Amino acid sequence: MTKDIPWQSFDASLLTEEQAQTIKMNVITEWSALPATEMFLRDNRHDSDFSAFMSIWFFEEQKHSLVLMEYLKRFSPQHAPTEQELHEVRFDFDPAPPLETLMLHF
C-alpha cells in the first residue's frame, strides 16, 4: 500500500466531515466481506472450485476496506473505525441452499 498509493499527493484539508463519515461507513460495509465469505464457504462446502474462488474474492474485497481505513488513519484518524465497530459486522447467517445464498448477496 505504501508503494501503490501516492499518499503524499493527497490534501487532507480537502476532506470534509461528511466525506470522512461516508468513508468510515464504506470501510465498515466493505469489512462485511468477512462474514459473507464465511457464509459462502459454509454453504458451498461441496464445491471446491467455488470455495477457491471465494477465497480469492475475499482477499480482493478486503483490500477495499484496508485502503480506505489507511486513508482515514492518515487524513482523519478520528473517523477510523474501531476494532469493535469492525467486529460488529460479524454475525452468523442462517444456513441456506447455495443458490439462494448467492442470490441474496450478489
C-alpha positions as CSV (number, residue, x, y, z in Angstrom):
1,M,0.0,0.0,0.0
2,T,2.8,2.4,0.7
3,K,4.2,1.9,-2.8
4,D,1.0,1.6,-4.7
5,I,-0.7,4.7,-3.5
6,P,0.9,8.1,-3.7
7,W,-0.3,9.2,-0.2
8,Q,1.9,12.4,-0.3
9,S,-0.3,13.7,-3.2
10,F,-3.4,13.8,-1.1
11,D,-4.5,17.0,0.5
12,A,-6.2,16.3,3.8
13,S,-7.6,19.9,4.0
14,L,-10.0,19.0,1.1
15,L,-11.6,16.2,3.1
16,T,-15.0,17.3,4.6
17,E,-16.6,15.9,7.7
18,E,-19.4,14.3,5.6
19,Q,-16.9,12.7,3.3
20,A,-14.9,11.3,6.2
21,Q,-18.1,9.8,7.7
22,T,-19.1,8.3,4.4
23,I,-15.6,6.7,4.0
24,K,-15.9,5.3,7.5
25,M,-19.3,3.7,6.7
26,N,-17.8,2.3,3.5
27,V,-14.9,0.8,5.4
28,I,-17.4,-1.0,7.7
29,T,-19.5,-2.1,4.8
30,E,-16.5,-3.5,2.9
31,W,-15.4,-5.2,6.1
32,S,-18.6,-7.3,5.9
33,A,-17.0,-9.3,3.2
34,L,-15.6,-11.4,6.1
35,P,-18.9,-12.8,7.3
36,A,-20.2,-13.1,3.8
37,T,-17.2,-15.2,2.8
38,E,-17.6,-17.4,5.9
39,M,-21.3,-18.0,4.9
40,F,-20.4,-18.7,1.2
41,L,-17.7,-21.2,2.3
42,R,-20.1,-22.9,4.8
43,D,-23.0,-23.2,2.3
44,N,-20.8,-24.3,-0.6
45,R,-18.5,-26.9,1.1
46,H,-19.4,-29.4,-1.6
47,D,-18.0,-27.1,-4.4
48,S,-14.2,-26.8,-4.1
49,D,-13.9,-24.7,-7.2
50,F,-16.3,-22.1,-5.9
51,S,-14.7,-22.2,-2.5
52,A,-11.3,-21.5,-4.0
53,F,-12.9,-18.6,-6.0
54,M,-14.4,-17.2,-2.8
55,S,-11.0,-17.2,-1.1
56,I,-9.6,-15.0,-3.9
57,W,-12.7,-12.8,-3.9
58,F,-12.4,-12.2,-0.1
59,F,-8.7,-11.3,-0.5
60,E,-9.6,-8.7,-3.2
61,E,-12.7,-7.4,-1.3
62,Q,-10.7,-6.9,1.9
63,K,-8.3,-4.6,0.1
64,H,-11.1,-2.1,-0.3
65,S,-11.6,-1.8,3.4
66,L,-7.9,-1.8,4.3
67,V,-7.1,1.0,1.8
68,L,-10.0,3.2,3.0
69,M,-9.0,2.5,6.6
70,E,-5.5,3.6,5.9
71,Y,-6.7,6.7,4.2
72,L,-8.7,7.6,7.4
73,K,-5.8,6.8,9.7
74,R,-3.6,9.2,7.7
75,F,-6.0,12.0,7.0
76,S,-8.8,11.8,9.5
77,P,-7.8,9.4,12.3
78,Q,-10.8,10.4,14.5
79,H,-13.0,8.7,11.8
80,A,-11.1,5.5,11.6
81,P,-13.4,2.7,12.7
82,T,-12.5,0.9,16.0
83,E,-11.9,-2.8,16.2
84,Q,-15.3,-3.1,18.0
85,E,-17.1,-1.3,15.1
86,L,-15.5,-3.7,12.6
87,H,-16.3,-6.7,14.8
88,E,-19.9,-5.8,15.0
89,V,-20.5,-6.7,11.3
90,R,-19.6,-10.3,12.1
91,F,-22.7,-12.3,12.6
92,D,-23.9,-15.8,11.7
93,F,-26.1,-16.1,8.7
94,D,-28.7,-18.8,8.8
95,P,-27.7,-21.8,6.6
96,A,-29.2,-21.6,3.2
97,P,-29.1,-23.6,-0.1
98,P,-26.2,-22.4,-2.2
99,L,-28.1,-20.8,-5.0
100,E,-30.3,-18.8,-2.7
101,T,-27.3,-17.7,-0.7
102,L,-25.7,-16.3,-3.9
103,M,-28.9,-14.6,-5.0
104,L,-29.2,-12.9,-1.6
105,H,-25.7,-11.4,-1.6
106,F,-24.9,-10.7,-5.3
